[in-house]
Amino acid sequence: MNAERYGAWLTDRDEFLRTDEPKYLQGLHVACFWQQDHKLLLEAHMNGVREEKPLQAEFESKALNEDWRSFRKALQSKMRFTKATNEWGNFHLKQPFGIFAESGHRLGSSAEVLAAGLVLIMEGGQWFWPPVRVGYLRRLQGTPYQLETQSVQPVVFRVRGFLREEECEVIIAMGKSNMSESPVVPMDIHKPDLDAKEYRTSTQARISSSESPLLQELDLRISNLTRVPVSHNEEVQVLRYRLGEFYAAHNDNFDPEFYQTSVDYIDKGHRNRLLTVFWYLTNVEKGGETNFPRANALPQPQDVHSCKDGLKVRPEVGTVVFWYSLRPNGNNDPNGLHSGCPVEDGQKWSANYWVWNKPRSFEISMPDAEVDDEYSGEMSVATEEVQAANNITVVFDNRHSYPMYLFWKPPDRDQEAFMGVVKPKESISMLTFPGHVWHLRAGADQSSQLIGAQVGSGDPLQGDCWCWGVMAPTTATMAVILSITFIHHER
């Protein structure tokens, strides 16, 4: 493969400055396919970094004639990645991985993959622009725009001239007549009477694209920029920051650990804000920067109101900056923490435009969902449809003073599915079948110590045994740690 062609997509490890997390793009793989001696060959630079010895693999020639499901399974096996990338569990809710051409076009057959030659594989299922290096300029074909990499951790791009000044003026005029105080979405740890002004003092107006042909055109323009379909876009939030107004450091996505009240809406974390496209509608004489306090390998800030340290992007009329709140594999990226610095002279007009990793409508199906069956067995322990059909809920009750980590062992693979944390003095419930295997571990990784294994057999309502096999620390200790309750659902 031509090194120059690879060079447009790969990042050197030295560009990742942080020492407290991996030096690569988690879940973004750059791969090349070609045929030789009646075999399909694969070369892949894993996690978006340039390797001296990339992964090499070969497929039997029949791979090109197999259906899309079989080809994807074979590819995933060769590249050794899985949906189980975090502690959220419920991986049947995570969208299937996506395979894209260099244009960002999603591929849907082995023939398309071979014709593309070089492809990008995104474990999180949506296109993700590789940063390459700070200062890298990527021209978007067919447009006058260039992506300028501002940061690798977090991944931040600037696009100058994306909006014309007259467009900015129209958007400001639309917002002016509908302004109200900007809200915040409180985490579970916040008090119910949280005063939003403690963190955010701007005013805002949400405007649906259906209200304006200009906004409809911008929907398409931004979809072309991000390579994510329009159906994933949230309505625009026009913002006005007057003298002294600010927004303290925050993340735009919803970590399920802190948003349990919304956890069903966000699919246990797997339906989330992927990226933010931030529009600058005016210049600002002084202040009003967008600050990323964890950029340049800086630690988590102690003061969320401070703009002293970090990467500061100055407002320029018509410019947009966009950054990713999730990693390419769909996990949270804490480096996406950002703030709106206080305006020190004049006022600032801007806008938030959030793009989700899944369609905003629950009625739109995910690409490749019909050919993806990794962790599909979790459907039997987590959905209402199965609940009605199988009629058993198991409740795991942790009576100990430390957390335990619950895994479900699929019958067809070694990789376990992390289903959740059983917190001290709390419980977790799952729908289940006789024959299901459950593991409790000391940590959120499958390699952590196995504390216990439970196998369901027969019907507990008829006195059949669902036995809890204790591995460690001792049977006596385990007996007071966990109790299991069965709830029968009427047929």
The 8 nearest C-alpha neighbors of each residue, nearest first, counted from 0:
[[1, 2, 31, 5, 4, 117, 3, 42],
 [0, 2, 4, 3, 5, 6, 117, 31],
 [3, 1, 5, 4, 6, 0, 7, 9],
 [4, 2, 6, 5, 1, 7, 0, 8],
 [5, 3, 6, 1, 2, 7, 0, 8],
 [4, 6, 2, 3, 7, 8, 9, 1],
 [7, 5, 3, 4, 8, 9, 2, 10],
 [6, 8, 5, 4, 9, 3, 131, 137],
 [9, 7, 6, 5, 129, 131, 10, 47],
 [10, 8, 48, 47, 6, 49, 131, 7],
 [9, 11, 131, 48, 49, 47, 132, 12],
 [12, 10, 13, 48, 49, 14, 9, 131],
 [11, 13, 14, 15, 22, 48, 10, 23],
 [12, 14, 15, 11, 16, 22, 10, 132],
 [13, 15, 12, 11, 16, 132, 10, 151],
 [16, 14, 22, 13, 12, 17, 151, 152],
 [17, 15, 296, 14, 18, 295, 13, 22],
 [16, 18, 296, 19, 15, 20, 22, 295],
 [17, 19, 20, 16, 21, 296, 22, 15],
 [18, 20, 17, 21, 296, 22, 16, 298],
 [19, 21, 18, 17, 22, 23, 15, 16],
 [22, 20, 23, 19, 18, 17, 25, 24],
 [23, 21, 15, 12, 20, 24, 17, 16],
 [22, 24, 21, 46, 25, 48, 47, 12],
 [25, 23, 46, 47, 27, 26, 327, 326],
 [24, 26, 46, 328, 327, 27, 23, 326],
 [25, 27, 328, 122, 327, 46, 121, 24],
 [28, 26, 46, 121, 47, 327, 120, 24],
 [27, 29, 45, 46, 120, 47, 119, 44],
 [30, 28, 119, 44, 43, 118, 47, 120],
 [31, 29, 43, 118, 42, 117, 119, 44],
 [30, 32, 117, 42, 116, 41, 43, 118],
 [33, 31, 41, 116, 40, 113, 117, 42],
 [34, 32, 40, 39, 113, 116, 35, 31],
 [33, 35, 39, 38, 40, 37, 36, 32],
 [36, 34, 38, 37, 39, 33, 40, 60],
 [35, 37, 38, 34, 39, 60, 40, 59],
 [38, 36, 35, 60, 34, 39, 59, 61],
 [39, 37, 60, 35, 59, 36, 34, 58],
 [38, 40, 34, 58, 57, 33, 60, 59],
 [41, 39, 57, 33, 32, 34, 56, 38],
 [40, 42, 32, 56, 31, 55, 57, 43],
 [41, 43, 55, 31, 30, 54, 53, 56],
 [44, 42, 30, 54, 53, 29, 45, 31],
 [43, 45, 53, 29, 28, 49, 47, 50],
 [44, 46, 28, 47, 43, 48, 29, 27],
 [47, 45, 27, 24, 28, 25, 26, 23],
 [46, 48, 9, 28, 27, 24, 45, 29],
 [49, 47, 10, 9, 11, 46, 23, 50],
 [48, 50, 9, 11, 10, 44, 47, 51],
 [51, 49, 52, 53, 44, 48, 45, 11],
 [50, 52, 53, 49, 44, 54, 48, 11],
 [51, 53, 50, 54, 55, 44, 49, 43],
 [54, 52, 44, 50, 43, 51, 55, 42],
 [53, 55, 43, 42, 44, 52, 56, 45],
 [56, 54, 42, 41, 53, 43, 57, 40],
 [57, 55, 41, 40, 42, 77, 54, 58],
 [56, 58, 40, 39, 41, 38, 59, 55],
 [59, 57, 39, 38, 62, 60, 40, 56],
 [58, 60, 61, 38, 62, 39, 57, 37],
 [59, 61, 38, 62, 37, 39, 58, 63],
 [60, 62, 64, 59, 63, 65, 58, 38],
 [63, 61, 65, 60, 64, 59, 70, 58],
 [64, 62, 61, 65, 109, 60, 110, 70],
 [63, 65, 61, 62, 66, 109, 60, 110],
 [66, 64, 62, 63, 69, 70, 61, 67],
 [65, 67, 69, 68, 70, 64, 108, 109],
 [68, 66, 70, 108, 69, 71, 109, 65],
 [67, 69, 370, 71, 70, 66, 72, 371],
 [70, 68, 72, 71, 66, 67, 65, 73],
 [69, 71, 67, 73, 72, 68, 74, 65],
 [72, 70, 74, 68, 73, 69, 75, 67],
 [73, 71, 69, 75, 74, 70, 76, 68],
 [72, 74, 76, 70, 71, 75, 69, 77],
 [75, 73, 71, 77, 76, 72, 70, 78],
 [74, 76, 72, 78, 77, 73, 79, 80],
 [75, 77, 79, 73, 74, 78, 72, 80],
 [78, 76, 74, 75, 79, 73, 56, 57],
 [77, 79, 75, 76, 80, 74, 54, 43],
 [80, 78, 76, 77, 75, 81, 74, 73],
 [79, 81, 78, 75, 82, 76, 122, 26],
 [82, 80, 83, 79, 84, 75, 122, 373],
 [81, 83, 84, 90, 80, 93, 122, 373],
 [82, 84, 81, 85, 416, 90, 417, 88],
 [85, 83, 82, 81, 330, 328, 86, 329],
 [86, 84, 87, 83, 330, 88, 417, 443],
 [87, 85, 88, 443, 417, 419, 84, 418],
 [86, 88, 85, 419, 267, 89, 418, 268],
 [87, 89, 418, 417, 90, 86, 419, 416],
 [90, 88, 91, 92, 418, 87, 377, 267],
 [89, 91, 93, 92, 88, 374, 82, 83],
 [90, 92, 374, 89, 375, 93, 377, 378],
 [93, 91, 90, 89, 266, 269, 94, 267],
 [94, 92, 90, 269, 91, 95, 82, 89],
 [93, 95, 124, 92, 96, 365, 123, 368],
 [96, 94, 124, 371, 368, 367, 97, 93],
 [95, 97, 124, 122, 123, 121, 94, 98],
 [96, 98, 124, 121, 120, 125, 95, 99],
 [99, 97, 120, 106, 119, 105, 121, 118],
 [100, 98, 105, 119, 104, 106, 103, 118],
 [99, 101, 118, 102, 104, 103, 115, 119],
 [100, 102, 103, 118, 99, 119, 117, 104],
 [103, 101, 100, 104, 99, 140, 226, 105],
 [102, 104, 101, 100, 99, 226, 105, 126],
 [105, 103, 100, 99, 102, 106, 101, 226],
 [104, 106, 99, 98, 103, 100, 107, 97],
 [107, 105, 99, 98, 111, 108, 104, 112],
 [106, 108, 105, 111, 67, 109, 98, 367],
 [109, 107, 111, 110, 67, 106, 112, 66],
 [108, 110, 112, 111, 63, 113, 67, 70],
 [111, 109, 113, 108, 112, 114, 63, 64],
 [112, 110, 114, 108, 109, 113, 115, 106],
 [113, 111, 109, 115, 110, 114, 116, 108],
 [112, 114, 110, 116, 115, 111, 32, 109],
 [113, 115, 111, 112, 116, 110, 109, 32],
 [116, 114, 112, 113, 117, 100, 111, 118],
 [117, 115, 32, 113, 31, 114, 112, 118],
 [116, 118, 31, 115, 30, 32, 100, 119],
 [119, 117, 100, 30, 99, 29, 101, 31],
 [118, 120, 29, 99, 28, 98, 30, 100],
 [119, 121, 98, 28, 97, 27, 99, 29],
 [122, 120, 27, 97, 124, 123, 96, 327],
 [121, 123, 96, 328, 26, 124, 327, 120],
 [124, 122, 328, 329, 327, 121, 96, 125],
 [123, 125, 96, 97, 121, 122, 95, 94],
 [126, 124, 123, 121, 97, 127, 356, 227],
 [125, 127, 226, 103, 227, 121, 128, 124],
 [126, 128, 327, 129, 125, 121, 225, 27],
 [127, 129, 130, 126, 225, 8, 154, 226],
 [130, 128, 131, 8, 127, 9, 47, 10],
 [129, 131, 132, 151, 148, 128, 154, 10],
 [132, 130, 10, 9, 129, 8, 135, 7],
 [133, 131, 135, 130, 134, 14, 10, 151],
 [132, 134, 148, 149, 150, 135, 151, 131],
 [133, 135, 148, 147, 132, 149, 136, 150],
 [134, 136, 148, 132, 133, 147, 131, 137],
 [137, 135, 147, 146, 145, 134, 138, 148],
 [136, 138, 146, 145, 139, 135, 147, 7],
 [137, 139, 145, 140, 144, 146, 136, 143],
 [140, 138, 142, 144, 145, 141, 137, 143],
 [141, 139, 142, 138, 143, 144, 102, 137],
 [140, 142, 139, 143, 144, 138, 223, 102],
 [143, 141, 144, 140, 139, 138, 145, 223],
 [144, 142, 145, 141, 139, 138, 140, 161],
 [145, 143, 142, 139, 138, 158, 146, 161],
 [144, 146, 138, 137, 158, 139, 136, 147],
 [147, 145, 137, 158, 136, 156, 157, 138],
 [146, 148, 136, 157, 156, 135, 134, 145],
 [149, 147, 156, 133, 134, 135, 150, 130],
 [148, 150, 155, 156, 133, 134, 147, 157],
 [149, 151, 155, 154, 133, 152, 148, 153],
 [150, 152, 154, 153, 130, 132, 133, 15],
 [153, 151, 154, 150, 294, 334, 15, 295],
 [152, 154, 334, 151, 335, 150, 155, 294],
 [153, 155, 151, 152, 150, 322, 323, 130],
 [156, 154, 322, 150, 149, 321, 153, 148],
 [157, 155, 148, 147, 149, 321, 320, 146],
 [156, 158, 320, 147, 146, 319, 159, 148],
 [159, 157, 146, 319, 318, 145, 161, 320],
 [158, 160, 318, 161, 157, 319, 317, 144],
 [161, 159, 317, 318, 162, 163, 158, 144],
 [160, 162, 159, 318, 317, 158, 319, 163],
 [163, 161, 317, 160, 166, 164, 318, 167],
 [164, 162, 166, 165, 317, 167, 160, 161],
 [165, 163, 167, 166, 317, 168, 162, 316],
 [164, 166, 168, 167, 163, 169, 162, 170],
 [167, 165, 169, 163, 164, 168, 170, 162],
 [168, 166, 280, 164, 170, 165, 169, 171],
 [167, 169, 165, 171, 166, 170, 172, 164],
 [168, 170, 172, 166, 171, 167, 173, 165],
 [171, 169, 173, 167, 172, 168, 166, 174],
 [170, 172, 174, 168, 173, 169, 175, 167],
 [171, 173, 169, 175, 170, 174, 168, 176],
 [174, 172, 170, 171, 175, 169, 176, 177],
 [173, 175, 171, 172, 204, 177, 176, 237],
 [174, 176, 172, 177, 173, 178, 171, 204],
 [175, 177, 174, 178, 173, 172, 204, 171],
 [178, 176, 204, 174, 175, 179, 173, 203],
 [177, 179, 204, 203, 175, 202, 176, 174],
 [180, 178, 202, 203, 181, 204, 177, 201],
 [179, 181, 202, 203, 182, 201, 178, 200],
 [180, 182, 202, 203, 201, 179, 200, 199],
 [183, 181, 195, 180, 184, 199, 196, 203],
 [182, 184, 195, 185, 181, 199, 198, 196],
 [183, 185, 186, 182, 195, 258, 253, 187],
 [186, 184, 189, 183, 187, 193, 188, 191],
 [185, 187, 188, 257, 189, 258, 184, 259],
 [186, 188, 257, 189, 258, 185, 259, 260],
 [189, 187, 186, 190, 257, 185, 258, 191],
 [190, 188, 186, 187, 185, 191, 193, 192],
 [189, 191, 193, 192, 188, 187, 185, 186],
 [192, 190, 193, 189, 185, 187, 194, 188],
 [191, 193, 190, 194, 189, 195, 185, 197],
 [194, 192, 190, 191, 195, 189, 185, 197],
 [193, 195, 196, 197, 192, 198, 183, 190],
 [194, 196, 197, 198, 199, 183, 193, 182],
 [197, 195, 199, 200, 198, 194, 182, 181],
 [196, 198, 195, 194, 199, 200, 193, 247],
 [197, 199, 247, 196, 195, 246, 200, 245],
 [200, 198, 246, 196, 195, 245, 201, 197],
 [199, 201, 196, 244, 245, 246, 181, 202],
 [202, 200, 240, 181, 239, 244, 199, 180],
 [203, 201, 180, 181, 179, 239, 238, 178],
 [204, 202, 238, 178, 181, 237, 179, 180],
 [203, 205, 178, 237, 177, 174, 236, 206],
 [206, 204, 236, 235, 237, 234, 207, 203],
 [205, 207, 235, 234, 204, 208, 236, 210],
 [208, 206, 234, 209, 210, 205, 235, 211],
 [207, 209, 214, 215, 210, 211, 206, 234],
 [208, 210, 207, 211, 215, 212, 214, 206],
 [211, 209, 208, 207, 206, 212, 214, 215],
 [210, 212, 213, 214, 208, 209, 215, 207],
 [213, 211, 215, 214, 216, 210, 209, 208],
 [214, 212, 216, 211, 215, 217, 166, 208],
 [213, 215, 217, 208, 211, 216, 212, 218],
 [216, 214, 212, 218, 208, 217, 213, 211],
 [215, 217, 213, 214, 219, 218, 212, 220],
 [216, 218, 220, 214, 219, 215, 221, 213],
 [219, 217, 215, 221, 216, 220, 229, 214],
 [218, 220, 222, 217, 216, 221, 223, 229],
 [219, 221, 217, 223, 222, 218, 216, 224],
 [220, 222, 224, 223, 218, 219, 217, 225],
 [221, 223, 219, 225, 227, 224, 226, 220],
 [224, 222, 226, 220, 221, 225, 219, 227],
 [223, 225, 221, 222, 226, 220, 139, 227],
 [224, 226, 222, 227, 223, 221, 126, 127],
 [227, 225, 223, 222, 224, 103, 126, 228],
 [226, 228, 222, 225, 126, 229, 125, 231],
 [229, 227, 230, 222, 231, 226, 232, 358],
 [230, 228, 231, 232, 222, 218, 219, 227],
 [229, 231, 358, 228, 232, 359, 360, 357],
 [232, 230, 358, 355, 359, 229, 354, 228],
 [233, 231, 354, 229, 230, 353, 355, 234],
 [232, 234, 353, 354, 235, 352, 231, 359],
 [235, 233, 207, 206, 208, 236, 232, 205],
 [234, 236, 352, 206, 205, 351, 237, 233],
 [235, 237, 205, 351, 350, 204, 238, 203],
 [238, 236, 350, 204, 203, 174, 349, 205],
 [239, 237, 203, 349, 350, 348, 202, 236],
 [238, 240, 348, 202, 201, 347, 203, 241],
 [241, 239, 201, 347, 244, 346, 348, 238],
 [240, 242, 346, 244, 243, 239, 347, 342],
 [241, 243, 342, 244, 346, 343, 345, 344],
 [244, 242, 342, 341, 343, 241, 245, 240],
 [245, 243, 341, 200, 240, 241, 242, 201],
 [246, 244, 341, 339, 340, 200, 199, 247],
 [245, 247, 199, 339, 338, 198, 200, 248],
 [248, 246, 304, 198, 338, 303, 199, 249],
 [249, 247, 338, 303, 337, 336, 304, 246],
 [248, 250, 336, 337, 247, 338, 251, 303],
 [251, 249, 336, 252, 335, 337, 324, 248],
 [250, 252, 324, 249, 253, 272, 275, 336],
 [253, 251, 272, 250, 324, 271, 254, 273],
 [252, 254, 255, 271, 258, 251, 268, 272],
 [253, 255, 256, 257, 258, 268, 252, 331],
 [256, 254, 258, 268, 257, 262, 259, 267],
 [255, 257, 254, 258, 259, 87, 253, 262],
 [256, 258, 255, 186, 187, 254, 259, 188],
 [259, 257, 255, 260, 261, 186, 187, 256],
 [258, 260, 262, 261, 255, 257, 256, 187],
 [259, 261, 258, 262, 187, 263, 257, 186],
 [262, 260, 259, 258, 264, 263, 265, 255],
 [261, 263, 259, 267, 265, 264, 260, 255],
 [264, 262, 266, 265, 261, 267, 260, 259],
 [265, 263, 261, 266, 262, 267, 270, 268],
 [264, 266, 270, 268, 262, 263, 267, 271],
 [267, 265, 263, 269, 270, 268, 264, 262],
 [266, 268, 262, 265, 263, 269, 255, 87],
 [269, 267, 265, 255, 266, 270, 271, 254],
 [268, 270, 266, 93, 267, 271, 265, 92],
 [271, 269, 265, 266, 268, 357, 356, 355],
 [272, 270, 355, 356, 252, 273, 265, 269],
 [271, 273, 355, 252, 354, 274, 356, 353],
 [272, 274, 355, 356, 325, 324, 354, 323],
 [273, 275, 323, 324, 354, 322, 272, 353],
 [274, 276, 353, 321, 322, 352, 277, 354],
 [277, 275, 321, 352, 320, 353, 351, 319],
 [278, 276, 351, 320, 319, 350, 321, 275],
 [279, 277, 319, 350, 349, 280, 318, 276],
 [278, 280, 349, 316, 318, 281, 314, 317],
 [279, 281, 349, 316, 167, 348, 317, 278],
 [282, 280, 316, 348, 279, 347, 315, 283],
 [281, 283, 315, 316, 314, 284, 347, 280],
 [284, 282, 285, 347, 314, 281, 346, 345],
 [283, 285, 344, 345, 282, 286, 343, 346],
 [286, 284, 344, 343, 283, 342, 287, 345],
 [285, 287, 342, 343, 288, 341, 340, 283],
 [286, 288, 342, 340, 341, 339, 283, 289],
 [289, 287, 313, 340, 312, 286, 311, 290],
 [288, 290, 339, 312, 311, 338, 340, 287],
 [289, 291, 311, 338, 337, 310, 288, 292],
 [290, 292, 337, 310, 309, 294, 293, 336],
 [291, 293, 309, 294, 308, 290, 337, 310],
 [294, 292, 297, 334, 291, 298, 299, 296],
 [295, 293, 296, 292, 291, 309, 310, 297],
 [294, 296, 297, 293, 16, 309, 310, 152],
 [297, 295, 17, 294, 16, 293, 298, 152],
 [296, 298, 293, 295, 294, 292, 299, 309],
 [299, 297, 293, 300, 296, 292, 294, 301],
 [298, 300, 293, 301, 297, 292, 334, 336],
 [301, 299, 302, 298, 303, 292, 293, 297],
 [300, 302, 303, 299, 305, 298, 304, 292],
 [301, 303, 304, 300, 305, 248, 247, 306],
 [304, 302, 248, 247, 305, 300, 301, 249],
 [305, 303, 247, 302, 248, 306, 246, 198],
 [304, 306, 307, 302, 303, 308, 247, 340],
 [307, 305, 308, 340, 290, 304, 309, 292],
 [306, 308, 305, 309, 292, 290, 304, 311],
 [309, 307, 306, 292, 310, 305, 297, 290],
 [308, 310, 292, 291, 294, 290, 311, 293],
 [309, 311, 291, 290, 294, 292, 312, 308],
 [310, 312, 290, 289, 288, 309, 313, 291],
 [313, 311, 289, 288, 290, 314, 310, 320],
 [312, 314, 288, 311, 315, 289, 287, 286],
 [315, 313, 282, 279, 288, 283, 316, 312],
 [316, 314, 282, 318, 279, 317, 313, 281],
 [315, 317, 281, 280, 282, 279, 318, 314],
 [316, 318, 162, 160, 163, 161, 279, 280],
 [319, 317, 159, 160, 315, 316, 279, 161],
 [320, 318, 278, 158, 277, 157, 279, 161],
 [321, 319, 157, 277, 156, 276, 158, 318],
 [320, 322, 276, 275, 156, 155, 277, 157],
 [321, 323, 155, 274, 154, 275, 156, 324],
 [322, 324, 274, 325, 273, 154, 335, 275],
 [323, 325, 335, 274, 273, 332, 252, 331],
 [326, 324, 331, 332, 273, 330, 323, 329],
 [325, 327, 330, 329, 328, 332, 331, 25],
 [328, 326, 26, 123, 329, 27, 25, 121],
 [327, 329, 123, 26, 122, 326, 330, 25],
 [330, 328, 123, 326, 325, 327, 331, 269],
 [331, 329, 326, 325, 328, 332, 85, 84],
 [332, 330, 325, 333, 326, 324, 329, 254],
 [331, 333, 325, 334, 324, 326, 335, 330],
 [334, 332, 335, 336, 331, 250, 324, 153],
 [333, 335, 153, 336, 332, 293, 152, 294],
 [334, 336, 324, 333, 153, 332, 250, 337],
 [337, 335, 250, 249, 334, 333, 291, 248],
 [338, 336, 291, 248, 290, 249, 335, 292],
 [339, 337, 248, 247, 290, 246, 289, 340],
 [338, 340, 246, 289, 245, 288, 287, 290],
 [339, 341, 287, 288, 245, 306, 338, 286],
 [342, 340, 245, 243, 244, 287, 286, 343],
 [341, 343, 287, 286, 243, 242, 344, 244],
 [342, 344, 286, 285, 242, 243, 341, 345],
 [345, 343, 285, 284, 342, 242, 346, 286],
 [344, 346, 242, 283, 284, 343, 241, 342],
 [347, 345, 241, 240, 242, 342, 283, 344],
 [346, 348, 240, 239, 283, 281, 349, 241],
 [349, 347, 239, 280, 281, 238, 240, 279],
 [348, 350, 279, 280, 238, 278, 237, 347],
 [351, 349, 237, 278, 238, 236, 277, 352],
 [352, 350, 277, 236, 235, 353, 276, 237],
 [351, 353, 235, 276, 275, 277, 233, 350],
 [352, 354, 275, 233, 232, 274, 276, 351],
 [353, 355, 232, 274, 231, 272, 273, 233],
 [356, 354, 272, 273, 231, 357, 271, 232],
 [355, 357, 273, 271, 272, 270, 125, 231],
 [358, 356, 355, 270, 231, 359, 271, 365],
 [359, 357, 231, 230, 360, 363, 355, 361],
 [360, 358, 231, 230, 357, 361, 232, 355],
 [361, 359, 362, 358, 363, 230, 231, 357],
 [360, 362, 363, 359, 358, 364, 357, 365],
 [361, 363, 360, 364, 358, 359, 365, 230],
 [364, 362, 361, 360, 358, 365, 359, 230],
 [365, 363, 362, 366, 368, 361, 358, 367],
 [364, 366, 368, 367, 363, 94, 357, 358],
 [365, 367, 368, 364, 95, 369, 97, 94],
 [368, 366, 370, 369, 371, 95, 365, 97],
 [369, 367, 371, 366, 370, 365, 95, 94],
 [368, 370, 367, 371, 366, 372, 365, 68],
 [371, 369, 68, 367, 368, 372, 67, 71],
 [372, 370, 368, 369, 373, 367, 95, 68],
 [371, 373, 375, 374, 370, 369, 376, 368],
 [372, 374, 375, 371, 91, 82, 376, 81],
 [375, 373, 376, 91, 377, 372, 90, 416],
 [374, 376, 372, 377, 373, 91, 378, 371],
 [377, 375, 374, 378, 379, 409, 380, 91],
 [378, 376, 379, 375, 380, 374, 91, 381],
 [379, 377, 376, 381, 380, 382, 375, 91],
 [380, 378, 377, 385, 376, 381, 431, 382],
 [379, 381, 430, 431, 377, 378, 429, 382],
 [380, 382, 378, 430, 379, 377, 429, 383],
 [383, 381, 384, 385, 378, 386, 380, 379],
 [382, 384, 386, 385, 387, 381, 388, 430],
 [385, 383, 386, 387, 382, 388, 379, 378],
 [384, 386, 388, 387, 383, 382, 379, 389],
 [387, 385, 383, 384, 390, 388, 389, 430],
 [386, 388, 385, 384, 390, 389, 383, 490],
 [387, 389, 385, 386, 390, 384, 490, 383],
 [390, 388, 386, 387, 391, 385, 432, 431],
 [389, 391, 488, 386, 487, 387, 388, 489],
 [392, 390, 487, 486, 389, 430, 431, 488],
 [393, 391, 430, 486, 429, 485, 431, 394],
 [392, 394, 485, 429, 428, 484, 430, 483],
 [395, 393, 428, 484, 483, 427, 396, 429],
 [394, 396, 483, 427, 426, 428, 482, 397],
 [395, 397, 426, 482, 481, 425, 394, 398],
 [398, 396, 481, 424, 480, 399, 425, 423],
 [399, 397, 480, 424, 481, 423, 396, 479],
 [398, 400, 480, 423, 397, 401, 424, 479],
 [401, 399, 423, 398, 424, 402, 397, 422],
 [400, 402, 423, 399, 403, 422, 397, 424],
 [403, 401, 422, 423, 421, 420, 404, 400],
 [404, 402, 421, 441, 420, 440, 439, 405],
 [403, 405, 420, 440, 439, 443, 442, 421],
 [404, 406, 439, 419, 418, 438, 420, 417],
 [407, 405, 417, 438, 416, 418, 437, 415],
 [406, 408, 437, 416, 415, 436, 438, 409],
 [409, 407, 415, 436, 437, 410, 416, 406],
 [410, 408, 411, 412, 407, 415, 376, 413],
 [409, 411, 412, 408, 435, 413, 436, 376],
 [412, 410, 409, 413, 408, 414, 376, 374],
 [413, 411, 414, 409, 410, 415, 408, 374],
 [412, 414, 415, 411, 408, 409, 410, 416],
 [413, 415, 412, 416, 408, 409, 445, 83],
 [416, 414, 408, 407, 406, 413, 417, 409],
 [417, 415, 407, 406, 418, 88, 408, 83],
 [416, 418, 406, 88, 419, 405, 86, 415],
 [419, 417, 88, 406, 405, 89, 416, 407],
 [420, 418, 405, 88, 417, 404, 87, 421],
 [419, 421, 404, 422, 403, 405, 402, 418],
 [420, 422, 403, 402, 426, 427, 404, 397],
 [421, 423, 402, 425, 420, 424, 403, 397],
 [424, 422, 400, 401, 402, 425, 399, 397],
 [425, 423, 398, 397, 422, 399, 400, 426],
 [426, 424, 422, 423, 397, 396, 421, 427],
 [425, 427, 396, 395, 421, 397, 394, 428],
 [426, 428, 395, 394, 421, 396, 429, 425],
 [429, 427, 394, 393, 395, 392, 426, 430],
 [430, 428, 393, 392, 380, 431, 381, 394],
 [431, 429, 380, 392, 381, 391, 393, 386],
 [430, 432, 380, 391, 392, 429, 379, 393],
 [433, 431, 435, 434, 389, 391, 455, 430],
 [434, 432, 455, 456, 435, 457, 431, 458],
 [433, 435, 455, 456, 432, 454, 436, 457],
 [436, 434, 455, 433, 432, 454, 437, 431],
 [435, 437, 454, 408, 453, 407, 434, 455],
 [438, 436, 407, 453, 452, 406, 408, 454],
 [439, 437, 452, 406, 451, 405, 407, 440],
 [440, 438, 405, 451, 450, 404, 449, 406],
 [439, 441, 449, 404, 450, 448, 442, 403],
 [440, 442, 448, 403, 447, 404, 450, 449],
 [443, 441, 447, 440, 444, 404, 403, 448],
 [442, 444, 404, 86, 445, 417, 441, 447],
 [445, 443, 446, 447, 442, 417, 440, 86],
 [444, 446, 447, 415, 443, 440, 442, 414],
 [445, 447, 444, 448, 442, 449, 443, 440],
 [448, 446, 442, 445, 444, 441, 440, 449],
 [449, 447, 441, 440, 450, 446, 442, 445],
 [450, 448, 440, 451, 439, 447, 441, 470],
 [451, 449, 471, 440, 470, 439, 448, 441],
 [450, 452, 469, 470, 439, 468, 449, 438],
 [453, 451, 438, 468, 437, 467, 439, 469],
 [454, 452, 467, 437, 468, 436, 466, 438],
 [453, 455, 436, 435, 465, 434, 466, 437],
 [454, 456, 465, 433, 434, 435, 453, 436],
 [457, 455, 433, 434, 465, 464, 454, 458],
 [456, 458, 463, 433, 459, 464, 455, 465],
 [457, 459, 463, 460, 461, 456, 462, 433],
 [460, 458, 463, 462, 461, 464, 457, 465],
 [459, 461, 458, 462, 463, 487, 485, 486],
 [460, 462, 459, 458, 463, 457, 464, 456],
 [461, 463, 459, 460, 464, 458, 457, 465],
 [464, 462, 459, 458, 457, 461, 465, 456],
 [463, 465, 466, 459, 456, 462, 457, 455],
 [466, 464, 455, 456, 454, 459, 467, 463],
 [465, 467, 464, 453, 454, 468, 455, 456],
 [468, 466, 453, 452, 469, 465, 454, 451],
 [467, 469, 452, 453, 451, 466, 470, 454],
 [468, 470, 451, 471, 474, 467, 452, 450],
 [471, 469, 451, 450, 468, 472, 449, 473],
 [472, 470, 450, 473, 469, 451, 449, 474],
 [471, 473, 470, 450, 476, 474, 477, 469],
 [474, 472, 471, 476, 475, 477, 469, 470],
 [473, 475, 477, 476, 469, 478, 472, 471],
 [476, 474, 473, 478, 477, 479, 472, 480],
 [477, 475, 473, 478, 474, 479, 480, 472],
 [476, 478, 480, 474, 479, 475, 473, 481],
 [477, 479, 475, 476, 480, 474, 481, 482],
 [480, 478, 477, 481, 476, 398, 399, 475],
 [481, 479, 398, 399, 477, 397, 478, 476],
 [480, 482, 397, 396, 479, 398, 478, 395],
 [481, 483, 396, 395, 484, 480, 397, 479],
 [484, 482, 395, 394, 396, 393, 481, 485],
 [483, 485, 394, 393, 482, 486, 395, 392],
 [486, 484, 393, 392, 391, 487, 394, 483],
 [485, 487, 392, 391, 488, 484, 393, 390],
 [486, 488, 391, 390, 485, 489, 392, 460],
 [489, 487, 390, 391, 490, 486, 387, 386],
 [490, 488, 487, 390, 387, 391, 388, 389],
 [489, 488, 390, 387, 388, 389, 487, 386]]
